[in-house]
């Protein structure tokens, strides 16, 4: 089930989601003792609840609902430790979505590519499956690093990694893939 919102409102809400996710590690680190977990998880519950209702793509609804369930469990247990586990859950959910898509007719990356170029040649389909596998490895390593920093008690490092370093690594992966894709296209064009 999804609700249709005006495009401008949807863009504004998506920007809010992105900013909240980017700020999340710092919100947890700096507000856990001052504000408490109730406000942080309550805000996330509201955010992911709305996100699950307005998502237009099935996989986005799945991600939003999984995160909503996760935050609800965190809220019910009222344990601050769960706040540190949230980025691990995000990586696990994305890992499940990307890995699960390899067992369907189209991988996540192929769906994204087809939204821009509906008629993909077979070489591009193979390429998108390979890129999906690269993202699977990224989610495993990223989630694992986040988990290990949390378990080791390196909360400042956890905050820096999940709030900055992981985004830099993601950007490097995007840019690296974009550069490689340009070369791949030139090599495989008839």
N, C-alpha and C positions, 0 to 999 in steps of 0.2 A: 504494500500500500504506500503510495506517495502522494503528496500534495503538490500542486503546481503553484509556484510563486512567480511574481514578475522577475524577469531576468536580472534587473538591478538589485533587487532584494536578495536574490540567490547569490549573486556575486559578493555582495556585502557580507552575507552570512558565511560564505566560503572563506573570505578573507579573515573573518573573526575566528573560524576554526583553525586556519593556518597560523595565525598570530598566537592563539592560545596554545596550540601544540608546540610551537617554537619556544614560547615562554614557560611552558610547563615545568621543565627541570628547575628553573630559577624560582618559580612560584613555590615549588615543593621545598627547595632548600631554604629559602628565606622566610616562608610563611608557615612552615610546619609547626614551629614552636610558638610563633606569634599569633597566628590566626586559628590554627587547628585544622585537622583533616576534614572536618565536616564541611567547611566552606569550599575547600579545593575539590573534594569528590562530589559535593552537591552541584557545583558549577559544571563539572564534567558530565554528570548525569543529565543535566539539562541540555548541554551542548550536544551530546551524542544521541539523546532522545529526539531532539529536533532534527538532527542530521539523518537519522534513520527514516524519519517521516518525509523529508524533502528530497532524498536521493533519487535520482532518475535511473541509475544503473543498478542492476541486481547485485553485483559484487560490492558496490559501495554501500548498499543497504546491509549486506552481510557483515562487512567490516564495522559499520556503525552499530549494528545490533550486538555484535560480539563485544565491542568495547563498552557498550551500554551495560551489558550483563556483567562484564568485568568490574566496572565502576560501581555497579549496584552491590556486588559482593564485597568490594572494598568498603563501601558505605556501611553495610550491615555488620562487618567485623570491627569497624572503627580502629583498625590497626595502621599506624603511620608507616610501617614497613611496606605495606601494599602500595603506597604511593611510589616507592622506588621500583616496584615491579611493573608498573603501568607501561613504561617504554618497552619492556621485555614482551609484554602481552601484545603491544602494537606490532612488534617484529614477528611474533609467532602468528598473529592473524594474517599479516601480509605474506609471510612464508606459506601459510596454508592456502591462501588465495592464489598466489603465483604457482606453487607446486601443484595444487589441485587443477589449475587450468591446463597443465601439461597432459592431463588425462581426459580433456575435452577436445572438441573439434578445433578450438582456437585458444591459444595462450593469451594471457593478459596483454602482453606486448603486441601480439598480432592484432588484437581488438583495437588497441590504441592506434596502431599503424593503419589499419583499415578505415578508421574514422577520418583519416587524412587522405588515404589513397585506397579506395575500395578494391581495385583490381591489382592485388599483389602477385607478382610472379612467384613461382615455386621456390626459387632461391631466396626470396625475401621471407617467405613463410619459414623456411629452415633457419634463416638468420634470426627471426623473431623468437623462435623456440630457444635458440642458443642464448639470446639476450635474457630471456626469462630465466634460464638456468643460472646466469651470472647474478641476477637479482636474488635468486634463491640463496646462493652462497653469501651474498652481501647480508641478507637478513639473518642468516645463521651466525655469521661473524659479529654483526652489529648487536644482535640480541644477546649473544654470548658474552661479549665485552661488557655490555651494560649490566648483565646479571653478575658477572665476576666482580665488577667495581662495587656493586651494591653489597654483595656477600662479604667482600673484604673490608667493608666499612669505610671505603674511600668516598665519602659523600660529596666533598668538593670536586673531586675528580669525576664522580658520577655526573654531577651537575654540569661541569664543563664539557664532558664527553657527550652527554645526551642533548645538551642545549646548544652546542656549537660544533664540536669536532665531527660528530656523526653527520651533521648537515654539510659540512665541508667535504667529507668523504663521499656523501651522496652526490654533491655537485660535481666532484671530480669524476665520479662514475658516469654521470650524465654527459659531461663534456667529453670524456674519453670515448664513450660509446658513440657520440655524435661525430667525432673526428674519424673513428674507425668506420662508421657507417658510410661516410662520404667516400672513403677509399674502397669499401666493399661494393658500393653501387657502381663506381667507375669500373671496377674489375669484372663485375657480373652483368654489365649492360651489353646487349647484343650489338 
